[in-house]
């Protein structure tokens, strides 16, 4: 992803690409960082990834996460 300073509306959805990676976009309006992107794939070294985005649209956290993507 490239930050070009544009506003983007993200809806909750799950996208599975042809390489086997699942992208899960989550919105939790009551959270301090209400937007999350989960990258889920059996072949990712060190496990699945989670990226948290705050209300200003800035990355507020990232790391590995244990999930099946069924949250």
Gaussian input, Z-matrix of N, CA and C with variables (Angstrom, degrees):
# hf/3-21g

backbone

0 1
 N
 C     1     B1
 C     2     B2     1     A1
 N     3     B3     2     A2     1     D1
 C     4     B4     3     A3     2     D2
 C     5     B5     4     A4     3     D3
 N     6     B6     5     A5     4     D4
 C     7     B7     6     A6     5     D5
 C     8     B8     7     A7     6     D6
 N     9     B9     8     A8     7     D7
 C    10    B10     9     A9     8     D8
 C    11    B11    10    A10     9     D9
 N    12    B12    11    A11    10    D10
 C    13    B13    12    A12    11    D11
 C    14    B14    13    A13    12    D12
 N    15    B15    14    A14    13    D13
 C    16    B16    15    A15    14    D14
 C    17    B17    16    A16    15    D15
 N    18    B18    17    A17    16    D16
 C    19    B19    18    A18    17    D17
 C    20    B20    19    A19    18    D18
 N    21    B21    20    A20    19    D19
 C    22    B22    21    A21    20    D20
 C    23    B23    22    A22    21    D21
 N    24    B24    23    A23    22    D22
 C    25    B25    24    A24    23    D23
 C    26    B26    25    A25    24    D24
 N    27    B27    26    A26    25    D25
 C    28    B28    27    A27    26    D26
 C    29    B29    28    A28    27    D27
 N    30    B30    29    A29    28    D28
 C    31    B31    30    A30    29    D29
 C    32    B32    31    A31    30    D30
 N    33    B33    32    A32    31    D31
 C    34    B34    33    A33    32    D32
 C    35    B35    34    A34    33    D33
 N    36    B36    35    A35    34    D34
 C    37    B37    36    A36    35    D35
 C    38    B38    37    A37    36    D36
 N    39    B39    38    A38    37    D37
 C    40    B40    39    A39    38    D38
 C    41    B41    40    A40    39    D39
 N    42    B42    41    A41    40    D40
 C    43    B43    42    A42    41    D41
 C    44    B44    43    A43    42    D42
 N    45    B45    44    A44    43    D43
 C    46    B46    45    A45    44    D44
 C    47    B47    46    A46    45    D45
 N    48    B48    47    A47    46    D46
 C    49    B49    48    A48    47    D47
 C    50    B50    49    A49    48    D48
 N    51    B51    50    A50    49    D49
 C    52    B52    51    A51    50    D50
 C    53    B53    52    A52    51    D51
 N    54    B54    53    A53    52    D52
 C    55    B55    54    A54    53    D53
 C    56    B56    55    A55    54    D54
 N    57    B57    56    A56    55    D55
 C    58    B58    57    A57    56    D56
 C    59    B59    58    A58    57    D57
 N    60    B60    59    A59    58    D58
 C    61    B61    60    A60    59    D59
 C    62    B62    61    A61    60    D60
 N    63    B63    62    A62    61    D61
 C    64    B64    63    A63    62    D62
 C    65    B65    64    A64    63    D63
 N    66    B66    65    A65    64    D64
 C    67    B67    66    A66    65    D65
 C    68    B68    67    A67    66    D66
 N    69    B69    68    A68    67    D67
 C    70    B70    69    A69    68    D68
 C    71    B71    70    A70    69    D69
 N    72    B72    71    A71    70    D70
 C    73    B73    72    A72    71    D71
 C    74    B74    73    A73    72    D72
 N    75    B75    74    A74    73    D73
 C    76    B76    75    A75    74    D74
 C    77    B77    76    A76    75    D75
 N    78    B78    77    A77    76    D76
 C    79    B79    78    A78    77    D77
 C    80    B80    79    A79    78    D78
 N    81    B81    80    A80    79    D79
 C    82    B82    81    A81    80    D80
 C    83    B83    82    A82    81    D81
 N    84    B84    83    A83    82    D82
 C    85    B85    84    A84    83    D83
 C    86    B86    85    A85    84    D84
 N    87    B87    86    A86    85    D85
 C    88    B88    87    A87    86    D86
 C    89    B89    88    A88    87    D87
 N    90    B90    89    A89    88    D88
 C    91    B91    90    A90    89    D89
 C    92    B92    91    A91    90    D90
 N    93    B93    92    A92    91    D91
 C    94    B94    93    A93    92    D92
 C    95    B95    94    A94    93    D93
 N    96    B96    95    A95    94    D94
 C    97    B97    96    A96    95    D95
 C    98    B98    97    A97    96    D96
 N    99    B99    98    A98    97    D97
 C   100   B100    99    A99    98    D98
 C   101   B101   100   A100    99    D99
 N   102   B102   101   A101   100   D100
 C   103   B103   102   A102   101   D101
 C   104   B104   103   A103   102   D102
 N   105   B105   104   A104   103   D103
 C   106   B106   105   A105   104   D104
 C   107   B107   106   A106   105   D105
 N   108   B108   107   A107   106   D106
 C   109   B109   108   A108   107   D107
 C   110   B110   109   A109   108   D108
 N   111   B111   110   A110   109   D109
 C   112   B112   111   A111   110   D110
 C   113   B113   112   A112   111   D111
 N   114   B114   113   A113   112   D112
 C   115   B115   114   A114   113   D113
 C   116   B116   115   A115   114   D114
 N   117   B117   116   A116   115   D115
 C   118   B118   117   A117   116   D116
 C   119   B119   118   A118   117   D117
 N   120   B120   119   A119   118   D118
 C   121   B121   120   A120   119   D119
 C   122   B122   121   A121   120   D120
 N   123   B123   122   A122   121   D121
 C   124   B124   123   A123   122   D122
 C   125   B125   124   A124   123   D123
 N   126   B126   125   A125   124   D124
 C   127   B127   126   A126   125   D125
 C   128   B128   127   A127   126   D126
 N   129   B129   128   A128   127   D127
 C   130   B130   129   A129   128   D128
 C   131   B131   130   A130   129   D129
 N   132   B132   131   A131   130   D130
 C   133   B133   132   A132   131   D131
 C   134   B134   133   A133   132   D132
 N   135   B135   134   A134   133   D133
 C   136   B136   135   A135   134   D134
 C   137   B137   136   A136   135   D135
 N   138   B138   137   A137   136   D136
 C   139   B139   138   A138   137   D137
 C   140   B140   139   A139   138   D138
 N   141   B141   140   A140   139   D139
 C   142   B142   141   A141   140   D140
 C   143   B143   142   A142   141   D141
 N   144   B144   143   A143   142   D142
 C   145   B145   144   A144   143   D143
 C   146   B146   145   A145   144   D144
 N   147   B147   146   A146   145   D145
 C   148   B148   147   A147   146   D146
 C   149   B149   148   A148   147   D147
 N   150   B150   149   A149   148   D148
 C   151   B151   150   A150   149   D149
 C   152   B152   151   A151   150   D150
 N   153   B153   152   A152   151   D151
 C   154   B154   153   A153   152   D152
 C   155   B155   154   A154   153   D153
 N   156   B156   155   A155   154   D154
 C   157   B157   156   A156   155   D155
 C   158   B158   157   A157   156   D156
 N   159   B159   158   A158   157   D157
 C   160   B160   159   A159   158   D158
 C   161   B161   160   A160   159   D159
 N   162   B162   161   A161   160   D160
 C   163   B163   162   A162   161   D161
 C   164   B164   163   A163   162   D162
 N   165   B165   164   A164   163   D163
 C   166   B166   165   A165   164   D164
 C   167   B167   166   A166   165   D165
 N   168   B168   167   A167   166   D166
 C   169   B169   168   A168   167   D167
 C   170   B170   169   A169   168   D168
 N   171   B171   170   A170   169   D169
 C   172   B172   171   A171   170   D170
 C   173   B173   172   A172   171   D171
 N   174   B174   173   A173   172   D172
 C   175   B175   174   A174   173   D173
 C   176   B176   175   A175   174   D174
 N   177   B177   176   A176   175   D175
 C   178   B178   177   A177   176   D176
 C   179   B179   178   A178   177   D177
 N   180   B180   179   A179   178   D178
 C   181   B181   180   A180   179   D179
 C   182   B182   181   A181   180   D180
 N   183   B183   182   A182   181   D181
 C   184   B184   183   A183   182   D182
 C   185   B185   184   A184   183   D183
 N   186   B186   185   A185   184   D184
 C   187   B187   186   A186   185   D185
 C   188   B188   187   A187   186   D186
 N   189   B189   188   A188   187   D187
 C   190   B190   189   A189   188   D188
 C   191   B191   190   A190   189   D189
 N   192   B192   191   A191   190   D190
 C   193   B193   192   A192   191   D191
 C   194   B194   193   A193   192   D192
 N   195   B195   194   A194   193   D193
 C   196   B196   195   A195   194   D194
 C   197   B197   196   A196   195   D195
 N   198   B198   197   A197   196   D196
 C   199   B199   198   A198   197   D197
 C   200   B200   199   A199   198   D198
 N   201   B201   200   A200   199   D199
 C   202   B202   201   A201   200   D200
 C   203   B203   202   A202   201   D201
 N   204   B204   203   A203   202   D202
 C   205   B205   204   A204   203   D203
 C   206   B206   205   A205   204   D204
 N   207   B207   206   A206   205   D205
 C   208   B208   207   A207   206   D206
 C   209   B209   208   A208   207   D207
 N   210   B210   209   A209   208   D208
 C   211   B211   210   A210   209   D209
 C   212   B212   211   A211   210   D210

   B1=1.4401
   B2=1.5196
   B3=1.2864
   B4=1.4489
   B5=1.5135
   B6=1.3175
   B7=1.4582
   B8=1.5155
   B9=1.3116
   B10=1.4583
   B11=1.5211
   B12=1.3421
   B13=1.4571
   B14=1.5155
   B15=1.3158
   B16=1.4591
   B17=1.5236
   B18=1.3115
   B19=1.4545
   B20=1.5254
   B21=1.3237
   B22=1.4483
   B23=1.5142
   B24=1.3098
   B25=1.4592
   B26=1.5272
   B27=1.3336
   B28=1.4661
   B29=1.5131
   B30=1.3221
   B31=1.4568
   B32=1.5160
   B33=1.3293
   B34=1.4600
   B35=1.5232
   B36=1.3159
   B37=1.4493
   B38=1.5158
   B39=1.3168
   B40=1.4527
   B41=1.5159
   B42=1.3382
   B43=1.4615
   B44=1.5151
   B45=1.3227
   B46=1.4604
   B47=1.5232
   B48=1.3400
   B49=1.4568
   B50=1.5244
   B51=1.3180
   B52=1.4601
   B53=1.5266
   B54=1.3287
   B55=1.4650
   B56=1.5191
   B57=1.3310
   B58=1.4569
   B59=1.5164
   B60=1.3372
   B61=1.4628
   B62=1.5180
   B63=1.3220
   B64=1.4578
   B65=1.5208
   B66=1.3376
   B67=1.4547
   B68=1.5213
   B69=1.3100
   B70=1.4605
   B71=1.5248
   B72=1.3301
   B73=1.4573
   B74=1.5242
   B75=1.3345
   B76=1.4599
   B77=1.5200
   B78=1.3298
   B79=1.4645
   B80=1.5196
   B81=1.3218
   B82=1.4639
   B83=1.5221
   B84=1.3159
   B85=1.4633
   B86=1.5239
   B87=1.3377
   B88=1.4655
   B89=1.5218
   B90=1.3152
   B91=1.4612
   B92=1.5252
   B93=1.3286
   B94=1.4641
   B95=1.5269
   B96=1.3150
   B97=1.4672
   B98=1.5201
   B99=1.3340
   B100=1.4530
   B101=1.5227
   B102=1.3208
   B103=1.4583
   B104=1.5182
   B105=1.3227
   B106=1.4597
   B107=1.5236
   B108=1.3129
   B109=1.4567
   B110=1.5187
   B111=1.3164
   B112=1.4597
   B113=1.5173
   B114=1.3315
   B115=1.4601
   B116=1.5162
   B117=1.3193
   B118=1.4562
   B119=1.5204
   B120=1.3415
   B121=1.4630
   B122=1.5222
   B123=1.3101
   B124=1.4608
   B125=1.5249
   B126=1.3341
   B127=1.4594
   B128=1.5293
   B129=1.3281
   B130=1.4652
   B131=1.5215
   B132=1.3381
   B133=1.4705
   B134=1.5315
   B135=1.2877
   B136=1.4645
   B137=1.5244
   B138=1.3173
   B139=1.4566
   B140=1.5123
   B141=1.3202
   B142=1.4642
   B143=1.5249
   B144=1.3329
   B145=1.4612
   B146=1.5163
   B147=1.3328
   B148=1.4567
   B149=1.5262
   B150=1.3216
   B151=1.4604
   B152=1.5188
   B153=1.3383
   B154=1.4688
   B155=1.5183
   B156=1.3311
   B157=1.4614
   B158=1.5191
   B159=1.3460
   B160=1.4614
   B161=1.5328
   B162=1.3106
   B163=1.4678
   B164=1.5304
   B165=1.3333
   B166=1.4653
   B167=1.5219
   B168=1.3386
   B169=1.4572
   B170=1.5146
   B171=1.3306
   B172=1.4601
   B173=1.5209
   B174=1.3117
   B175=1.4602
   B176=1.5207
   B177=1.3232
   B178=1.4638
   B179=1.5180
   B180=1.3155
   B181=1.4472
   B182=1.5197
   B183=1.3083
   B184=1.4597
   B185=1.5162
   B186=1.3099
   B187=1.4571
   B188=1.5062
   B189=1.3099
   B190=1.4557
   B191=1.5185
   B192=1.3035
   B193=1.4533
   B194=1.5240
   B195=1.3138
   B196=1.4473
   B197=1.5188
   B198=1.3067
   B199=1.4558
   B200=1.5116
   B201=1.3060
   B202=1.4653
   B203=1.5063
   B204=1.3493
   B205=1.4587
   B206=1.5111
   B207=1.3252
   B208=1.4540
   B209=1.5153
   B210=1.3631
   B211=1.4696
   B212=1.5153
   A1=109.06
   A2=114.68
   A3=120.03
   A4=109.13
   A5=117.18
   A6=121.30
   A7=109.09
   A8=116.40
   A9=121.21
   A10=111.13
   A11=116.80
   A12=120.98
   A13=114.36
   A14=118.14
   A15=121.99
   A16=109.93
   A17=116.55
   A18=122.01
   A19=108.90
   A20=115.80
   A21=121.82
   A22=108.89
   A23=117.91
   A24=122.45
   A25=107.61
   A26=115.79
   A27=120.72
   A28=108.64
   A29=115.74
   A30=121.35
   A31=108.24
   A32=116.28
   A33=119.23
   A34=108.09
   A35=115.09
   A36=119.66
   A37=110.44
   A38=115.97
   A39=123.16
   A40=107.04
   A41=115.83
   A42=121.17
   A43=108.18
   A44=116.86
   A45=121.98
   A46=107.88
   A47=116.27
   A48=118.14
   A49=110.89
   A50=115.76
   A51=121.52
   A52=113.20
   A53=118.26
   A54=121.00
   A55=112.92
   A56=117.73
   A57=121.30
   A58=114.45
   A59=117.32
   A60=120.09
   A61=109.48
   A62=116.51
   A63=122.06
   A64=108.41
   A65=115.88
   A66=122.80
   A67=107.03
   A68=116.92
   A69=120.54
   A70=108.05
   A71=116.60
   A72=122.76
   A73=108.06
   A74=116.85
   A75=122.41
   A76=110.49
   A77=116.15
   A78=121.83
   A79=107.75
   A80=116.22
   A81=123.26
   A82=106.85
   A83=117.93
   A84=123.19
   A85=113.89
   A86=117.77
   A87=120.72
   A88=113.12
   A89=118.46
   A90=122.15
   A91=111.71
   A92=115.67
   A93=120.93
   A94=110.81
   A95=116.36
   A96=122.65
   A97=106.54
   A98=117.47
   A99=120.90
   A100=116.71
   A101=118.28
   A102=120.11
   A103=110.09
   A104=116.01
   A105=121.11
   A106=109.06
   A107=114.39
   A108=121.74
   A109=106.16
   A110=117.06
   A111=122.04
   A112=108.37
   A113=116.45
   A114=122.63
   A115=105.80
   A116=117.04
   A117=122.03
   A118=108.86
   A119=116.02
   A120=120.25
   A121=108.56
   A122=117.02
   A123=121.05
   A124=112.17
   A125=117.82
   A126=121.65
   A127=114.40
   A128=119.21
   A129=120.36
   A130=109.74
   A131=117.29
   A132=118.30
   A133=109.67
   A134=117.96
   A135=125.30
   A136=113.43
   A137=120.05
   A138=121.84
   A139=115.67
   A140=115.00
   A141=122.38
   A142=110.34
   A143=116.80
   A144=121.47
   A145=111.28
   A146=115.24
   A147=122.43
   A148=107.87
   A149=116.89
   A150=122.58
   A151=106.90
   A152=116.79
   A153=121.94
   A154=108.74
   A155=115.65
   A156=122.01
   A157=108.28
   A158=116.46
   A159=120.11
   A160=111.61
   A161=116.24
   A162=121.77
   A163=113.31
   A164=116.68
   A165=120.71
   A166=112.24
   A167=116.42
   A168=120.79
   A169=114.00
   A170=117.03
   A171=121.49
   A172=110.37
   A173=116.48
   A174=120.42
   A175=108.43
   A176=116.27
   A177=120.89
   A178=112.29
   A179=117.07
   A180=120.38
   A181=110.82
   A182=116.04
   A183=120.76
   A184=107.86
   A185=115.26
   A186=118.97
   A187=111.27
   A188=115.39
   A189=120.48
   A190=109.07
   A191=115.78
   A192=121.11
   A193=109.04
   A194=116.62
   A195=121.72
   A196=107.26
   A197=117.04
   A198=121.73
   A199=110.54
   A200=114.58
   A201=119.72
   A202=109.83
   A203=117.25
   A204=120.49
   A205=112.96
   A206=117.82
   A207=121.08
   A208=112.03
   A209=119.62
   A210=123.28
   A211=111.72
   D1=142.49
   D2=179.38
   D3=-120.44
   D4=129.84
   D5=179.99
   D6=-84.24
   D7=113.54
   D8=178.39
   D9=-112.91
   D10=13.14
   D11=176.72
   D12=71.79
   D13=22.88
   D14=-179.93
   D15=-103.54
   D16=150.02
   D17=176.98
   D18=-80.77
   D19=140.60
   D20=-176.94
   D21=-138.44
   D22=132.95
   D23=175.90
   D24=-95.83
   D25=122.22
   D26=178.37
   D27=-111.13
   D28=126.56
   D29=174.82
   D30=-98.64
   D31=153.62
   D32=175.88
   D33=-65.08
   D34=126.83
   D35=178.54
   D36=-162.78
   D37=166.08
   D38=176.27
   D39=-124.54
   D40=129.58
   D41=179.37
   D42=-126.68
   D43=123.60
   D44=177.07
   D45=-108.25
   D46=122.10
   D47=-179.23
   D48=-95.00
   D49=174.03
   D50=-173.76
   D51=-67.92
   D52=-19.05
   D53=-179.21
   D54=-84.03
   D55=-7.29
   D56=179.40
   D57=100.97
   D58=0.43
   D59=177.24
   D60=-86.50
   D61=133.76
   D62=174.71
   D63=-105.57
   D64=128.39
   D65=175.36
   D66=-104.89
   D67=120.97
   D68=179.09
   D69=-117.65
   D70=120.62
   D71=179.85
   D72=-101.93
   D73=124.06
   D74=-176.69
   D75=-121.64
   D76=145.12
   D77=175.30
   D78=-125.99
   D79=125.30
   D80=176.81
   D81=-126.58
   D82=90.05
   D83=-173.05
   D84=-58.03
   D85=-28.01
   D86=-177.09
   D87=-86.48
   D88=1.69
   D89=-177.53
   D90=-94.29
   D91=156.31
   D92=176.92
   D93=-64.35
   D94=-38.61
   D95=173.12
   D96=-116.14
   D97=89.45
   D98=-167.62
   D99=-75.52
   D100=-10.13
   D101=-175.92
   D102=-115.16
   D103=133.78
   D104=179.46
   D105=-134.28
   D106=144.92
   D107=172.31
   D108=-121.51
   D109=124.11
   D110=175.65
   D111=-106.37
   D112=133.25
   D113=172.90
   D114=-110.14
   D115=117.10
   D116=-172.75
   D117=-122.61
   D118=123.69
   D119=179.31
   D120=-164.07
   D121=138.29
   D122=178.54
   D123=-64.40
   D124=-25.41
   D125=-174.37
   D126=-94.29
   D127=4.01
   D128=178.76
   D129=-74.83
   D130=125.45
   D131=177.04
   D132=-63.26
   D133=139.58
   D134=177.80
   D135=70.11
   D136=9.93
   D137=173.63
   D138=100.70
   D139=-177.84
   D140=-178.86
   D141=-68.94
   D142=161.11
   D143=-177.29
   D144=-119.76
   D145=149.47
   D146=175.54
   D147=-130.19
   D148=133.73
   D149=175.58
   D150=-122.22
   D151=123.11
   D152=178.54
   D153=-101.46
   D154=139.34
   D155=-178.69
   D156=-126.40
   D157=129.75
   D158=-176.98
   D159=-82.30
   D160=-179.72
   D161=-176.72
   D162=-65.83
   D163=-19.07
   D164=177.51
   D165=-87.29
   D166=-1.60
   D167=179.46
   D168=85.08
   D169=14.71
   D170=-179.69
   D171=-102.70
   D172=147.07
   D173=177.04
   D174=-66.00
   D175=123.97
   D176=-178.01
   D177=-109.41
   D178=-6.16
   D179=178.71
   D180=-179.96
   D181=155.23
   D182=177.77
   D183=-160.04
   D184=152.18
   D185=178.00
   D186=170.83
   D187=-172.00
   D188=177.71
   D189=-84.59
   D190=154.12
   D191=-178.09
   D192=-145.23
   D193=142.97
   D194=175.01
   D195=-95.86
   D196=109.77
   D197=-179.94
   D198=-156.31
   D199=155.21
   D200=174.09
   D201=-98.17
   D202=-3.57
   D203=-177.27
   D204=83.41
   D205=7.55
   D206=-177.04
   D207=-101.54
   D208=17.15
   D209=-176.44
   D210=-58.70

